[in-house]
């Protein structure tokens, strides 16, 4: 290290010596750089300062994309609130109309009451007061005498002259039995009319059906017990009055041996005719005889029962036995007794329906009692009972309020106006195709069109009910006048029964339409659910996994159908649960849901039941059901991971309330400032979303995603961010630039709104930043940042090393130059001494007797070679290149 100059050292040693003007004048111009270079200033050994690592502070604020995500989410939730409340009002109003106007509760009560009443009826001759058997059919005691020779007589005894009289209990010839009963004052022998009481549950044969009709149903409807009238004829359960009468309608099929499905001679061996698919339209029974006398002997009310129905379509094979309730019970029982004794129900009979149209004035309803009996190929009598209830025309005092219908029409009209307004603006913007590509617009128009069609259909049913009510009100009442034609009157009330059944069918279709319309309105809830983050998350899960679930259902239904069909084959012959395909499917579903049915199956076929049950359990329950859970869980996990944290509906309601209060303050400020138009008509957030999208240079795909759901913009933004492992910058993506209050004010909002949006959006993105710290993408980006930082530090250290080597090289070159100059000077001196010699009287010193002079040329040659070698390595010609 060079020493300080003397003058400098003196000044350093005596710092207190005052300097005069002369001394200062000798310093020269200190401001001149050239003068300073000439000063021999001390160089202090200062350690180089290491540059501190500069880390830019994290960005504080919200990016444009984050602001857009917040604002689109708030916009979706605002529209979802309107849709949700509108849909709730529409659905609840419609449900109220569907339940109250359809009279479901009333219909169920009437059906239950009439069904229980009919099932408890008891049929017995003592109830009807009509003899069950004729004298010839009645068993009575007889006293006969038989000869010893010749055996028993061929017929019952005719006189008392025969020997060995004895008594027995049996049947007599019709004329003889009638004479005995007539001689007895018309009284039958005791026990000759006895029968077990017949109820609905005990009916099992066609003959018992007619007995139950004759001795149970008809007397009860006529309000007569043992020939005594106890209530008004036709009044059932004190509220339901029969209109016209009771109709017994049977359907007959063509009976022929050719309809039997046998071969190889079995048909000839069977010798019994079979029913075919064709109907029997021919007159049968006593009415089929060509004898006019026999035809005239048939009671007037019974003659039509053996001929095709006058009110049914021609060729339908329908035959009606009609019982007028406005006429005496004796007429009805006469017809019932006659058709029973003359085999009105034969092997050709397929079905029998006992029908009666009733009206209940207290609830203003018509009810059609329909007792259905089916004679199937199995020989068993299949019984069923239905009560079909429809509305009747109400009086003006009992008419329902039309306010719900008016409100429903108002909601439908509002929906139509909303859709038309949307179409108008899209037409102006030239984007009408966008409207028709939106699935929810199709749902809206479907709900409008179906709702209007349903309203028209309902009014049409009401007109039919009004027409039926007018027809019924024109019927004559008991006692019928003599000018009433029996056949015309019967045709009128029989047609009324058909009209009521037709209206009931229309009502059933309307109820089906009500269900589908309720489903359509329910779909509108899904549109509103897209405006709430957590509900949209669940809905997106189902949407994303729809096709996988659909293909799963294909596989599931194939396997399930195999087990249902297999169960029907294995157990259908022994168990009613598997006897039909619907029953087999129903039972399989019960087993799938955990119903214990194995013991029943094991009792039928132990081995087959064990194999079927365990295969079903393993494949359908353990594998397929768990596979469905895995599919849905995987899609939910993926969607949940992509969307990140989502707020619940309570949080959204809280934010909405907070925003509502802020809007009130904003409008209050506008009102106080005299800006009345903005106060009442403007939106503080108007045009902000469009302006931010333009500044962020959002593409069409992201705009489309923003219109799809509340999570659409977030998913698209995260998808774009995930495409690059390096964090995006405003230069590469304008959307990640921070939003400022000035930018928002330039778009169109005021300063108060801008500050409010920045504050709320920062709170909104705070949870995202917290959740993003542990994500894999964030960890990768942090690792990439660390690599970049390490590269920069390595470049810095390498640059410092390179600069230090260059400085050392320069100093080494200076030292070599000085060494070379010194050596050249020394060689020159030696050369001069060699030529001139040393002028001295002293003897030459040891080693200077010429040895040095002799070695001088070799030394100079070596020095020159060393210099040339150093120059060849690059010293003296600039610093060598250093690479890394």
WOQUI-V128235 format. One record per residue. N is the residue number from 0. RES is the residue in one letter. OMEGA is omega as a letter, one per 20 degrees, with the letter a starting at -180 (* if undefined). Layout:
n:N res:RES omega:OMEGA
n:N res:RES omega:OMEGA
//
This chain:
n:0 res:X omega:a
n:1 res:X omega:a
n:2 res:X omega:r
n:3 res:X omega:r
n:4 res:X omega:a
n:5 res:X omega:a
n:6 res:X omega:r
n:7 res:X omega:a
n:8 res:X omega:r
n:9 res:X omega:r
n:10 res:X omega:r
n:11 res:X omega:a
n:12 res:X omega:a
n:13 res:X omega:a
n:14 res:X omega:a
n:15 res:X omega:a
n:16 res:X omega:r
n:17 res:X omega:r
n:18 res:X omega:r
n:19 res:X omega:a
n:20 res:X omega:r
n:21 res:X omega:r
n:22 res:X omega:r
n:23 res:X omega:a
n:24 res:X omega:a
n:25 res:X omega:a
n:26 res:X omega:a
n:27 res:X omega:a
n:28 res:X omega:a
n:29 res:X omega:r
n:30 res:X omega:a
n:31 res:X omega:a
n:32 res:X omega:a
n:33 res:X omega:r
n:34 res:X omega:a
n:35 res:X omega:r
n:36 res:X omega:a
n:37 res:X omega:a
n:38 res:X omega:r
n:39 res:X omega:a
n:40 res:X omega:r
n:41 res:X omega:r
n:42 res:X omega:a
n:43 res:X omega:a
n:44 res:X omega:a
n:45 res:X omega:r
n:46 res:X omega:r
n:47 res:X omega:r
n:48 res:X omega:r
n:49 res:X omega:r
n:50 res:X omega:r
n:51 res:X omega:r
n:52 res:X omega:a
n:53 res:X omega:r
n:54 res:X omega:r
n:55 res:X omega:r
n:56 res:X omega:r
n:57 res:X omega:a
n:58 res:X omega:r
n:59 res:X omega:a
n:60 res:X omega:a
n:61 res:X omega:r
n:62 res:X omega:r
n:63 res:X omega:r
n:64 res:X omega:r
n:65 res:X omega:r
n:66 res:X omega:r
n:67 res:X omega:r
n:68 res:X omega:r
n:69 res:X omega:a
n:70 res:X omega:r
n:71 res:X omega:r
n:72 res:X omega:r
n:73 res:X omega:r
n:74 res:X omega:r
n:75 res:X omega:a
n:76 res:X omega:r
n:77 res:X omega:r
n:78 res:X omega:r
n:79 res:X omega:r
n:80 res:X omega:r
n:81 res:X omega:a
n:82 res:X omega:a
n:83 res:X omega:r
n:84 res:X omega:r
n:85 res:X omega:a
n:86 res:X omega:r
n:87 res:X omega:r
n:88 res:X omega:a
n:89 res:X omega:a
n:90 res:X omega:a
n:91 res:X omega:r
n:92 res:X omega:r
n:93 res:X omega:r
n:94 res:X omega:r
n:95 res:X omega:r
n:96 res:X omega:a
n:97 res:X omega:a
n:98 res:X omega:a
n:99 res:X omega:a
n:100 res:X omega:r
n:101 res:X omega:r
n:102 res:X omega:a
n:103 res:X omega:a
n:104 res:X omega:r
n:105 res:X omega:a
n:106 res:X omega:r
n:107 res:X omega:r
n:108 res:X omega:r
n:109 res:X omega:a
n:110 res:X omega:a
n:111 res:X omega:a
n:112 res:X omega:a
n:113 res:X omega:a
n:114 res:X omega:r
n:115 res:X omega:a
n:116 res:X omega:a
n:117 res:X omega:a
n:118 res:X omega:a
n:119 res:X omega:r
n:120 res:X omega:r
n:121 res:X omega:r
n:122 res:X omega:r
n:123 res:X omega:r
n:124 res:X omega:r
n:125 res:X omega:r
n:126 res:X omega:a
n:127 res:X omega:a
n:128 res:X omega:a
n:129 res:X omega:r
n:130 res:X omega:a
n:131 res:X omega:a
n:132 res:X omega:r
n:133 res:X omega:r
n:134 res:X omega:r
n:135 res:X omega:r
n:136 res:X omega:a
n:137 res:X omega:r
n:138 res:X omega:r
n:139 res:X omega:a
n:140 res:X omega:a
n:141 res:X omega:r
n:142 res:X omega:a
n:143 res:X omega:r
n:144 res:X omega:a
n:145 res:X omega:r
n:146 res:X omega:r
n:147 res:X omega:a
n:148 res:X omega:r
n:149 res:X omega:r
n:150 res:X omega:a
n:151 res:X omega:r
n:152 res:X omega:a
n:153 res:X omega:a
n:154 res:X omega:a
n:155 res:X omega:a
n:156 res:X omega:a
n:157 res:X omega:r
n:158 res:X omega:a
n:159 res:X omega:a
n:160 res:X omega:a
n:161 res:X omega:a
n:162 res:X omega:r
n:163 res:X omega:r
n:164 res:X omega:r
n:165 res:X omega:a
n:166 res:X omega:r
n:167 res:X omega:a
n:168 res:X omega:a
n:169 res:X omega:a
n:170 res:X omega:r
n:171 res:X omega:r
n:172 res:X omega:a
n:173 res:X omega:a
n:174 res:X omega:r
n:175 res:X omega:r
n:176 res:X omega:r
n:177 res:X omega:r
n:178 res:X omega:r
n:179 res:X omega:a
n:180 res:X omega:r
n:181 res:X omega:r
n:182 res:X omega:a
n:183 res:X omega:r
n:184 res:X omega:r
n:185 res:X omega:r
n:186 res:X omega:r
n:187 res:X omega:r
n:188 res:X omega:a
n:189 res:X omega:r
n:190 res:X omega:a
n:191 res:X omega:a
n:192 res:X omega:a
n:193 res:X omega:r
n:194 res:X omega:r
n:195 res:X omega:r
n:196 res:X omega:a
n:197 res:X omega:r
n:198 res:X omega:a
n:199 res:X omega:a
n:200 res:X omega:a
n:201 res:X omega:a
n:202 res:X omega:a
n:203 res:X omega:a
n:204 res:X omega:r
n:205 res:X omega:r
n:206 res:X omega:r
n:207 res:X omega:r
n:208 res:X omega:a
n:209 res:X omega:r
n:210 res:X omega:r
n:211 res:X omega:r
n:212 res:X omega:a
n:213 res:X omega:a
n:214 res:X omega:a
n:215 res:X omega:a
n:216 res:X omega:a
n:217 res:X omega:r
n:218 res:X omega:a
n:219 res:X omega:r
n:220 res:X omega:r
n:221 res:X omega:r
n:222 res:X omega:a
n:223 res:X omega:r
n:224 res:X omega:r
n:225 res:X omega:r
n:226 res:X omega:a
n:227 res:X omega:r
n:228 res:X omega:a
n:229 res:X omega:r
n:230 res:X omega:a
n:231 res:X omega:r
n:232 res:X omega:r
n:233 res:X omega:a
n:234 res:X omega:a
n:235 res:X omega:a
n:236 res:X omega:r
n:237 res:X omega:a
n:238 res:X omega:a
n:239 res:X omega:a
n:240 res:X omega:a
n:241 res:X omega:r
n:242 res:X omega:r
n:243 res:X omega:a
n:244 res:X omega:a
n:245 res:X omega:r
n:246 res:X omega:r
n:247 res:X omega:a
n:248 res:X omega:r
n:249 res:X omega:r
n:250 res:X omega:a
n:251 res:X omega:r
n:252 res:X omega:r
n:253 res:X omega:a
n:254 res:X omega:a
n:255 res:X omega:r
n:256 res:X omega:a
n:257 res:X omega:a
n:258 res:X omega:r
n:259 res:X omega:a
n:260 res:X omega:r
n:261 res:X omega:a
n:262 res:X omega:r
n:263 res:X omega:r
n:264 res:X omega:a
n:265 res:X omega:a
n:266 res:X omega:r
n:267 res:X omega:r
n:268 res:X omega:a
n:269 res:X omega:r
n:270 res:X omega:r
n:271 res:X omega:a
n:272 res:X omega:a
n:273 res:X omega:r
n:274 res:X omega:r
n:275 res:X omega:r
n:276 res:X omega:a
n:277 res:X omega:a
n:278 res:X omega:r
n:279 res:X omega:a
n:280 res:X omega:a
n:281 res:X omega:r
n:282 res:X omega:a
n:283 res:X omega:r
n:284 res:X omega:a
n:285 res:X omega:a
n:286 res:X omega:a
n:287 res:X omega:r
n:288 res:X omega:r
n:289 res:X omega:a
n:290 res:X omega:a
n:291 res:X omega:r
n:292 res:X omega:r
n:293 res:X omega:r
n:294 res:X omega:a
n:295 res:X omega:r
n:296 res:X omega:r
n:297 res:X omega:r
n:298 res:X omega:a
n:299 res:X omega:a
n:300 res:X omega:a
n:301 res:X omega:a
n:302 res:X omega:a
n:303 res:X omega:a
n:304 res:X omega:a
n:305 res:X omega:r
n:306 res:X omega:a
n:307 res:X omega:a
n:308 res:X omega:r
n:309 res:X omega:a
n:310 res:X omega:a
n:311 res:X omega:r
n:312 res:X omega:a
n:313 res:X omega:r
n:314 res:X omega:a
n:315 res:X omega:a
n:316 res:X omega:a
n:317 res:X omega:r
n:318 res:X omega:a
n:319 res:X omega:r
n:320 res:X omega:a
n:321 res:X omega:a
n:322 res:X omega:a
n:323 res:X omega:a
n:324 res:X omega:r
n:325 res:X omega:r
n:326 res:X omega:a
n:327 res:X omega:r
n:328 res:X omega:a
n:329 res:X omega:r
n:330 res:X omega:a
n:331 res:X omega:a
n:332 res:X omega:r
n:333 res:X omega:r
n:334 res:X omega:a
n:335 res:X omega:r
n:336 res:X omega:a
n:337 res:X omega:a
n:338 res:X omega:r
n:339 res:X omega:a
n:340 res:X omega:a
n:341 res:X omega:r
n:342 res:X omega:r
n:343 res:X omega:r
n:344 res:X omega:a
n:345 res:X omega:r
n:346 res:X omega:r
n:347 res:X omega:a
n:348 res:X omega:r
n:349 res:X omega:a
n:350 res:X omega:r
n:351 res:X omega:r
n:352 res:X omega:r
n:353 res:X omega:a
n:354 res:X omega:r
n:355 res:X omega:r
n:356 res:X omega:a
n:357 res:X omega:r
n:358 res:X omega:r
n:359 res:X omega:a
n:360 res:X omega:a
n:361 res:X omega:r
n:362 res:X omega:r
n:363 res:X omega:r
n:364 res:X omega:r
n:365 res:X omega:r
n:366 res:X omega:r
n:367 res:X omega:r
n:368 res:X omega:a
n:369 res:X omega:r
n:370 res:X omega:a
n:371 res:X omega:r
n:372 res:X omega:a
n:373 res:X omega:r
n:374 res:X omega:a
n:375 res:X omega:a
n:376 res:X omega:a
n:377 res:X omega:r
n:378 res:X omega:a
n:379 res:X omega:r
n:380 res:X omega:a
n:381 res:X omega:a
n:382 res:X omega:r
n:383 res:X omega:a
n:384 res:X omega:r
n:385 res:X omega:r
n:386 res:X omega:a
n:387 res:X omega:a
n:388 res:X omega:r
n:389 res:X omega:r
n:390 res:X omega:r
n:391 res:X omega:r
n:392 res:X omega:a
n:393 res:X omega:r
n:394 res:X omega:a
n:395 res:X omega:a
n:396 res:X omega:a
n:397 res:X omega:a
n:398 res:X omega:a
n:399 res:X omega:r
n:400 res:X omega:a
n:401 res:X omega:a
n:402 res:X omega:r
n:403 res:X omega:r
n:404 res:X omega:r
n:405 res:X omega:r
n:406 res:X omega:r
n:407 res:X omega:r
n:408 res:X omega:r
n:409 res:X omega:r
n:410 res:X omega:r
n:411 res:X omega:r
n:412 res:X omega:r
n:413 res:X omega:r
n:414 res:X omega:r
n:415 res:X omega:r
n:416 res:X omega:r
n:417 res:X omega:a
n:418 res:X omega:r
n:419 res:X omega:r
n:420 res:X omega:r
n:421 res:X omega:r
n:422 res:X omega:a
n:423 res:X omega:a
n:424 res:X omega:r
n:425 res:X omega:r
n:426 res:X omega:r
n:427 res:X omega:r
n:428 res:X omega:a
n:429 res:X omega:a
n:430 res:X omega:a
n:431 res:X omega:r
n:432 res:X omega:r
n:433 res:X omega:a
n:434 res:X omega:a
n:435 res:X omega:r
n:436 res:X omega:a
n:437 res:X omega:a
n:438 res:X omega:a
n:439 res:X omega:r
n:440 res:X omega:r
n:441 res:X omega:r
n:442 res:X omega:r
n:443 res:X omega:a
n:444 res:X omega:r
n:445 res:X omega:r
n:446 res:X omega:r
n:447 res:X omega:a
n:448 res:X omega:r
n:449 res:X omega:r
n:450 res:X omega:r
n:451 res:X omega:r
n:452 res:X omega:r
n:453 res:X omega:r
n:454 res:X omega:r
n:455 res:X omega:a
n:456 res:X omega:r
n:457 res:X omega:r
n:458 res:X omega:r
n:459 res:X omega:r
n:460 res:X omega:r
n:461 res:X omega:r
n:462 res:X omega:r
n:463 res:X omega:r
n:464 res:X omega:r
n:465 res:X omega:r
n:466 res:X omega:r
n:467 res:X omega:r
n:468 res:X omega:r
n:469 res:X omega:r
n:470 res:X omega:a
n:471 res:X omega:a
n:472 res:X omega:r
n:473 res:X omega:a
n:474 res:X omega:r
n:475 res:X omega:a
n:476 res:X omega:a
n:477 res:X omega:i
n:478 res:X omega:a
n:479 res:X omega:r
n:480 res:X omega:a
n:481 res:X omega:a
n:482 res:X omega:r
n:483 res:X omega:r
n:484 res:X omega:a
n:485 res:X omega:a
n:486 res:X omega:r
n:487 res:X omega:r
n:488 res:X omega:r
n:489 res:X omega:r
n:490 res:X omega:a
n:491 res:X omega:a
n:492 res:X omega:r
n:493 res:X omega:r
n:494 res:X omega:r
n:495 res:X omega:r
n:496 res:X omega:r
n:497 res:X omega:r
n:498 res:X omega:r
n:499 res:X omega:r
n:500 res:X omega:r
n:501 res:X omega:r
n:502 res:X omega:r
n:503 res:X omega:r
n:504 res:X omega:r
n:505 res:X omega:r
n:506 res:X omega:r
n:507 res:X omega:r
n:508 res:X omega:r
n:509 res:X omega:r
n:510 res:X omega:r
n:511 res:X omega:r
n:512 res:X omega:r
n:513 res:X omega:r
n:514 res:X omega:a
n:515 res:X omega:r
n:516 res:X omega:r
n:517 res:X omega:r
n:518 res:X omega:r
n:519 res:X omega:r
n:520 res:X omega:r
n:521 res:X omega:r
n:522 res:X omega:r
n:523 res:X omega:r
n:524 res:X omega:a
n:525 res:X omega:r
n:526 res:X omega:r
n:527 res:X omega:a
n:528 res:X omega:r
n:529 res:X omega:r
n:530 res:X omega:r
n:531 res:X omega:a
n:532 res:X omega:a
n:533 res:X omega:r
n:534 res:X omega:r
n:535 res:X omega:r
n:536 res:X omega:r
n:537 res:X omega:a
n:538 res:X omega:r
n:539 res:X omega:r
n:540 res:X omega:r
n:541 res:X omega:a
n:542 res:X omega:a
n:543 res:X omega:a
n:544 res:X omega:a
n:545 res:X omega:a
n:546 res:X omega:r
n:547 res:X omega:r
n:548 res:X omega:r
n:549 res:X omega:r
n:550 res:X omega:r
n:551 res:X omega:a
n:552 res:X omega:r
n:553 res:X omega:r
n:554 res:X omega:a
n:555 res:X omega:a
n:556 res:X omega:r
n:557 res:X omega:a
n:558 res:X omega:a
n:559 res:X omega:r
n:560 res:X omega:r
n:561 res:X omega:r
n:562 res:X omega:r
n:563 res:X omega:r
n:564 res:X omega:r
n:565 res:X omega:r
n:566 res:X omega:r
n:567 res:X omega:r
n:568 res:X omega:a
n:569 res:X omega:a
n:570 res:X omega:a
n:571 res:X omega:a
n:572 res:X omega:a
n:573 res:X omega:a
n:574 res:X omega:r
n:575 res:X omega:r
n:576 res:X omega:a
n:577 res:X omega:a
n:578 res:X omega:r
n:579 res:X omega:a
n:580 res:X omega:r
n:581 res:X omega:r
n:582 res:X omega:r
n:583 res:X omega:r
n:584 res:X omega:r
n:585 res:X omega:r
n:586 res:X omega:r
n:587 res:X omega:r
n:588 res:X omega:r
n:589 res:X omega:r
n:590 res:X omega:r
n:591 res:X omega:r
n:592 res:X omega:r
n:593 res:X omega:r
n:594 res:X omega:a
n:595 res:X omega:r
n:596 res:X omega:a
n:597 res:X omega:a
n:598 res:X omega:r
n:599 res:X omega:r
n:600 res:X omega:a
n:601 res:X omega:r
n:602 res:X omega:a
n:603 res:X omega:a
n:604 res:X omega:a
n:605 res:X omega:a
n:606 res:X omega:a
n:607 res:X omega:r
n:608 res:X omega:r
n:609 res:X omega:r
n:610 res:X omega:a
n:611 res:X omega:a
n:612 res:X omega:a
n:613 res:X omega:r
n:614 res:X omega:r
n:615 res:X omega:a
n:616 res:X omega:a
n:617 res:X omega:a
n:618 res:X omega:a
n:619 res:X omega:a
n:620 res:X omega:a
n:621 res:X omega:a
n:622 res:X omega:a
n:623 res:X omega:a
n:624 res:X omega:r
n:625 res:X omega:r
n:626 res:X omega:r
n:627 res:X omega:r
n:628 res:X omega:r
n:629 res:X omega:a
n:630 res:X omega:a
n:631 res:X omega:r
n:632 res:X omega:a
n:633 res:X omega:r
n:634 res:X omega:r
n:635 res:X omega:r
n:636 res:X omega:r
n:637 res:X omega:a
n:638 res:X omega:r
n:639 res:X omega:r
n:640 res:X omega:a
n:641 res:X omega:a
n:642 res:X omega:a
n:643 res:X omega:a
n:644 res:X omega:r
n:645 res:X omega:a
n:646 res:X omega:r
n:647 res:X omega:a
n:648 res:X omega:r
n:649 res:X omega:r
n:650 res:X omega:r
n:651 res:X omega:r
n:652 res:X omega:r
n:653 res:X omega:r
n:654 res:X omega:r
n:655 res:X omega:r
n:656 res:X omega:r
n:657 res:X omega:r
n:658 res:X omega:r
n:659 res:X omega:r
n:660 res:X omega:r
n:661 res:X omega:r
n:662 res:X omega:r
n:663 res:X omega:r
n:664 res:X omega:a
n:665 res:X omega:r
n:666 res:X omega:r
n:667 res:X omega:r
n:668 res:X omega:r
n:669 res:X omega:r
n:670 res:X omega:r
n:671 res:X omega:r
n:672 res:X omega:r
n:673 res:X omega:r
n:674 res:X omega:a
n:675 res:X omega:a
n:676 res:X omega:r
n:677 res:X omega:a
n:678 res:X omega:a
n:679 res:X omega:a
n:680 res:X omega:a
n:681 res:X omega:r
n:682 res:X omega:a
n:683 res:X omega:a
n:684 res:X omega:a
n:685 res:X omega:r
n:686 res:X omega:a
n:687 res:X omega:a
n:688 res:X omega:r
n:689 res:X omega:r
n:690 res:X omega:r
n:691 res:X omega:r
n:692 res:X omega:r
n:693 res:X omega:r
n:694 res:X omega:a
n:695 res:X omega:a
n:696 res:X omega:a
n:697 res:X omega:a
n:698 res:X omega:a
n:699 res:X omega:a
n:700 res:X omega:r
n:701 res:X omega:r
n:702 res:X omega:r
n:703 res:X omega:r
n:704 res:X omega:r
n:705 res:X omega:r
n:706 res:X omega:a
n:707 res:X omega:a
n:708 res:X omega:r
n:709 res:X omega:r
n:710 res:X omega:a
n:711 res:X omega:a
n:712 res:X omega:r
n:713 res:X omega:a
n:714 res:X omega:a
n:715 res:X omega:r
n:716 res:X omega:r
n:717 res:X omega:r
n:718 res:X omega:r
n:719 res:X omega:r
n:720 res:X omega:a
n:721 res:X omega:a
n:722 res:X omega:a
n:723 res:X omega:r
n:724 res:X omega:r
n:725 res:X omega:a
n:726 res:X omega:a
n:727 res:X omega:a
n:728 res:X omega:r
n:729 res:X omega:r
n:730 res:X omega:a
n:731 res:X omega:a
n:732 res:X omega:a
n:733 res:X omega:a
n:734 res:X omega:a
n:735 res:X omega:r
n:736 res:X omega:a
n:737 res:X omega:r
n:738 res:X omega:r
n:739 res:X omega:r
n:740 res:X omega:r
n:741 res:X omega:r
n:742 res:X omega:r
n:743 res:X omega:r
n:744 res:X omega:r
n:745 res:X omega:r
n:746 res:X omega:r
n:747 res:X omega:a
n:748 res:X omega:r
n:749 res:X omega:a
n:750 res:X omega:a
n:751 res:X omega:r
n:752 res:X omega:a
n:753 res:X omega:r
n:754 res:X omega:r
n:755 res:X omega:a
n:756 res:X omega:r
n:757 res:X omega:a
n:758 res:X omega:a
n:759 res:X omega:a
n:760 res:X omega:r
n:761 res:X omega:r
n:762 res:X omega:a
n:763 res:X omega:a
n:764 res:X omega:a
n:765 res:X omega:r
n:766 res:X omega:r
n:767 res:X omega:r
n:768 res:X omega:r
n:769 res:X omega:a
n:770 res:X omega:a
n:771 res:X omega:a
n:772 res:X omega:a
n:773 res:X omega:a
n:774 res:X omega:a
n:775 res:X omega:r
n:776 res:X omega:r
n:777 res:X omega:r
n:778 res:X omega:r
n:779 res:X omega:a
n:780 res:X omega:r
n:781 res:X omega:r
n:782 res:X omega:r
n:783 res:X omega:r
n:784 res:X omega:r
n:785 res:X omega:r
n:786 res:X omega:r
n:787 res:X omega:r
n:788 res:X omega:r
n:789 res:X omega:r
n:790 res:X omega:r
n:791 res:X omega:r
n:792 res:X omega:r
n:793 res:X omega:r
n:794 res:X omega:r
n:795 res:X omega:r
n:796 res:X omega:r
n:797 res:X omega:r
n:798 res:X omega:r
n:799 res:X omega:r
n:800 res:X omega:a
n:801 res:X omega:r
n:802 res:X omega:r
n:803 res:X omega:r
n:804 res:X omega:r
n:805 res:X omega:r
n:806 res:X omega:r
n:807 res:X omega:r
n:808 res:X omega:r
n:809 res:X omega:r
n:810 res:X omega:r
n:811 res:X omega:r
n:812 res:X omega:r
n:813 res:X omega:r
n:814 res:X omega:r
n:815 res:X omega:r
n:816 res:X omega:r
n:817 res:X omega:r
n:818 res:X omega:a
n:819 res:X omega:r
n:820 res:X omega:a
n:821 res:X omega:a
n:822 res:X omega:r
n:823 res:X omega:r
n:824 res:X omega:a
n:825 res:X omega:r
n:826 res:X omega:r
n:827 res:X omega:r
n:828 res:X omega:r
n:829 res:X omega:a
n:830 res:X omega:r
n:831 res:X omega:a
n:832 res:X omega:r
n:833 res:X omega:a
n:834 res:X omega:a
n:835 res:X omega:a
n:836 res:X omega:a
n:837 res:X omega:a
n:838 res:X omega:a
n:839 res:X omega:r
n:840 res:X omega:a
n:841 res:X omega:r
n:842 res:X omega:a
n:843 res:X omega:r
n:844 res:X omega:r
n:845 res:X omega:a
n:846 res:X omega:r
n:847 res:X omega:r
n:848 res:X omega:r
n:849 res:X omega:a
n:850 res:X omega:a
n:851 res:X omega:r
n:852 res:X omega:a
n:853 res:X omega:a
n:854 res:X omega:a
n:855 res:X omega:r
n:856 res:X omega:r
n:857 res:X omega:r
n:858 res:X omega:a
n:859 res:X omega:r
n:860 res:X omega:r
n:861 res:X omega:a
n:862 res:X omega:r
n:863 res:X omega:r
n:864 res:X omega:r
n:865 res:X omega:r
n:866 res:X omega:r
n:867 res:X omega:r
n:868 res:X omega:r
n:869 res:X omega:r
n:870 res:X omega:r
n:871 res:X omega:r
n:872 res:X omega:r
n:873 res:X omega:r
n:874 res:X omega:a
n:875 res:X omega:a
n:876 res:X omega:a
n:877 res:X omega:a
n:878 res:X omega:r
n:879 res:X omega:r
n:880 res:X omega:a
n:881 res:X omega:r
n:882 res:X omega:r
n:883 res:X omega:*
//
